[in-house]
Amino acid sequence: MKSIEWLGNALRILDQSKLPVEILYRDAVSYESVAEAIENMEVRGAPAIGAAVAYGFVLGALEYQGDRDGLPSFMEKVQSRLAETRPTAVNLFWALRRMEDRLRECWDMDDLDDVRRVLTEEANRIAEDDRRMNRLIGEVGNEIVPDKANILTHCNAGALATVEYGTALGVIRSAHLAGKMIHVYADETRPLLQGARLTALELLEEKIPVTLITDNMAGYLMQQGKIDLVIVGADRIAANGDTANKIGTYSVAVLANAHGIPFYVAAPTSTIDLKVANGQEIPIEERPANEVRECFGVSVAPEEVKVFNPAFDVTPAKYITGIITEKGMVTAPYSVNLLKLMVRS
């Protein structure tokens, strides 16, 4: 299953909100439909969102019907709409900056079709970069996975969260392909159950041994000595190494630290945001209350109860053993080593 696929004049989207019950694809033919798919979490995962907004930018250029002089103001509108969809995932803004820069570079072209062609090529490069980076992350991360390891992962950082292969699950895939007899504990990840619906599905398809647990079982498993390491993805990594990821990640990190269990973050360098000094500066998206009051349309709480529903939390760098990137493993001091990594990039 592919999370997204470019068709030349439309973006084919796998509606992940329907998985695993239904495999439903739809073709987005406008930038607005791409924006709505991201907001509704049909497309999710920072790398996949980045590629999707790049193609949404292209769709905006394809939609435009005016003369050459009116294109910049129209594309500003397109960019603004796509940028407001998910504020925490920095890959979204990284991809939009690349598309905006490419638009500026080709602005002297007289033919709008040439501009559209150049933008499409850039979006394709963003998607291909994601494929390449994820496989390299897998290779780097495989080195820290022991044979016969029991690995805990939170949420879904697999092929469904990227263009292909995955970040945290990319590491797990690479270890499995290397012949290591690994086993994965996937926690369910309330309130939208990405671990139960998506991670478990991906691992079963890859024939990687997986056991599903509820979110509140992680500490008990660690106490019983059943977890050897934790690997998660990321939506934004601050300059000091503080990392935003799906809500509940911080709790897992604290538990891992208390039990002396290594805790790794797997993410491409596009997820590192050196303009953000620390985790307190990362914007945290708050999502609709009914995601907590209901479970896929079934009420599980009183309708009038107040709800707090942040989509992400921030894990302080002190709890992170290492950050696995396509350019190698980064360890503390993160404020020094992340800068070195990005300068080298």
N, C-alpha and C positions, 0 to 999 in steps of 0.2 A: 504494500500500500504506500502510495506517495502522498505526502501532505499537500503539495501543490505541484502543478505542471503547466508550463507555458504552452499554449496552443497556437501562438502566432497572432491572434487577435482577441484572446480571452485567457483568463487564468482559471484552470480547473482546480477546484478546491475540494478536498476530502472533508466533509463536515464531521469534525471530531466530537462534536456534542452528541452525535447519534451512536458512536461506538460504545461497546462492541455489538450492540443489538442489531444495528443496521449499518451497512456500508453504503454511504450516499455521497455521490459527487455532484457538484454543480459548477457551472461555468460562469464566472464573474466577467461581465463585459464592460463594466464601468469602474472608475476609481471609487465611487460611492459604495458599490457592492463589495469591493475589497475591504473598505473601511468597516462596513457592517459585519463582514465575516470575522474580522479581527476582534471587534467589540463583543460579538456573540460567542467568541472562542471556538468558532468553527476552524479557524487557523489559530494556533497557539504555540508557545515556545519561542524564545527570543530570536534564534537564528531563522526559523521559518517566518516569523513576523517580518524580519528584515528583508528577506527575499520577496515576500508578498507585497510589501509597500513599494519595493522597487518596480515590480510589475504593475502595481496600482498607479504609479507615476507614469509609466508607459501608457496605460489605458487612458489616463487623463490627456496625454498628448494626442492619442488616437481619437479621442472624443472631440477635441477642439476643432471648430469649423471656421474660425475667423482668419484674418490675415496674419502675416508674420509679426507685425508690431504688437498685436494684442496677446500673443502667446505668453510672454513673461508674467503678466498680471493673472492670467488664467491659471498658470502653473503654480503661482503662489497660493492660489485658492486650493488647488489640488494638494499641495504640500501641507498646508495648514490643516486640512481635513484629515489626512492620513496621520499627521503627527499627534493628533488629539486622541487617537484610539486607545493606546496603552502607554501611559506615561513612565512606567518603571523600566520597561525593556529598552536598553540603550541601543541594541542592534537596529531598532526601528529608525532612530535618529542618525545612526552611522550610515545606514543605507540611503536615507533621504539626502544626507549631505553629499554622498557620492553622486547621486542622480542630479542634484542641483549643480554641483561642480561640472558635471559632464554637459549639462544643458548650457552653462555659461561658455564652456570651451567650444561648442559647436554653433554658437549664436551667429557667427558670420555666414553660415550657410543660407543660401537664398531659398532652397527648396525645403518646405516643411517635412516632406517625406524623408529627406536625408536626415533631418533632425530626429524624426521618430525612429529611423533605423539605428542611429547612433545611441539613442537612449535604450532601445531594445538590446543592443549589444552589451551595454553597461549592466543592465539588469541580468542578462544571461551570465555575465562575468561574476556578479555578486552571488548568483546561485551556484555557479561552478566553484567559486572560492569556498563556499560553505561545504560543498561535498569534499573538497580537498582537505580543508582544515579539520573536518570531523574525523576523517580517516587517519590523519596525522596525530590527532588527539588520542585516538585509539591505540596507535603504536606507542606513543609516549607513555600513556597510562598503563598499558599492559605490563610494563617493567615493574610496577609497584604492586601488582596483584599476585599474591602467592598461589601456588597450586593448592587445590582443595579449599579455597577461601570461601567463607560465607560473607556475602556482601549485602549491606542494607542500602537501598536507594529510596529517595523521596520524590514524589510527583513523577513526571515523565520527561526525561531528557534523552529521548531516543530518536529514531528516524521520524517519528510523527511530530517531533518538536523542531525538526531541522528540515533541510532540503533532502538530506539522505544520511543514513548511518547513525547519527546521534552523537552526543557529547558524553555524558555519564554512561549511557548504554553503549556508546561507541567503544569505551574502554572495556566494558563487560563483553561485548561482542568479540573484540580483539583477543581478550584472554581466552574466551571459549574457542575461537578459531585456532589459537595457539596450542590447544589440547589440554588446557588446564581444567581440572575437574571442579569448576566453581558452582556455587549455588547462590541464588539471589533471594533475599527477602524484600518484597515490594510492599511498602505501606500504602494504604488505600488513598490517603491524601484528601481529606475533607476540605471544603464542602463539595467539590465537583468530581472527586474520586478519579483523578487522572492516573493514580497508581493502579487502582483496581481495574479501571476500564481500558487503559492504554498501555501502561508498562507491562502488566501481566499478559496482555494480548500479544505485544511485540515479542516478549521472551518465549511465550509458548510457540509462536510461529517459528522462532529461531531454534526451537528445541533446547533452550537453555533452562535448566532446572530452576523453578521459581515457586516460592510460597508466598501467598498473600496474607498480610496481617493488617489489623486495624492500627490507626495511628498511635493509640495509647498502649500498644504492646511493645514498642521499641525498647523502652527501658528494661522491661522484664527480660527480653531476649539477651540484651547486653549483660545483665546481671547473671544470667545463666551461662554466659560464655559462648553464646551461639552466633555472635557477630565478630568478624575479624577486621573489617574496615567498612567505612561509609563512603560512597561516591554520589555526589549530587551535581546538578547543573547550576546555571546562574543566569540571572537576567541583567544584572549590572554589578561590576566590581569596581569599587572606589580605589583611588590612588594608594590608600594605606592598606588595601587588601580586604576591607569590610565588603561583604558580598550579600546582595539582595537575591533571594530566590523564593520559591513558592512558600506561602505561610506554613509554618511548622518546621521549616529547615533549622531555624535557630534552636528549637527545643531538642532536635536530634543532635545538633552539634554540642550542646551543653551536656547531654547524656553521654555522648561519645567521649568527651573530655573527662567526665567524672569516672568513666570506666577504663581510661587509658587506651581508647580505640582510635586509630588514625581516621581523620576526617578530611576527605579530598573534594575539591571543587574542580569540575571539568568544564572548560569553556574556551571558545576561540578568542583571540586577542581583540576581536571586534566588540566583545562584551566588556572590555576594560575601559573605564572612563576616567582618564587622568584629570579631567576638569573638575571632578567631584573629589574633594579631599578625603571624606570619610562617609561612613554609612548614614550619619545624621542628615547629610545633604541629598540623599537619594529619595526622590519622590515615591511615595507608596500609594498605589492605586487602591481605592476602596470600591468594592463591587456591590451590586444590588442585594438588598436584605433577603429577598426570596430565595437566593441561592442557599441560605442557611435555614430558613423556615421550611423550605421544601426540599425534597429529594426527587428530582426529575418529575415534577408535577404533583407529587404526593406530599401532603402536609405532614410535617414531623414536629411542629411547634405551634403554639397559639399564634394566630394571625396578628394579634395586637402587640406581641412581645417585641421590645426593641432589639436591634441586631447591630453588631459591629462586625464588618466583613472586609478586613484588609486582605488583598490578594497576595501580598508578599510580606516577608520580614527580613531583617538584616542580621547576618551572622558576623560578629566581630572577628577580625583577622586572628586574634589570639587563639581562637578555637580551630583554625584551619591548618592542617598539617602541610598541605601543598596545593597549588593551583596548577592543574594540568592544561597546558595550551598546545597548539600546533607547533610552537617554537621551543617547547621543552617544559620541564617542571620548574615552577617558581616557588621558592620557600621564603620564610622570613629572613631578614626584615623586608616586608613587602613594599614599603614606601620607597626603598632603594631599588629592589630587584625588579619590581614591575616597571619602574621608569627605565631601567637598563634594558629590559626586554622590549619595550615600546620604541625606544630610541634605536635599538638594533633592527627593529622592524622597518 
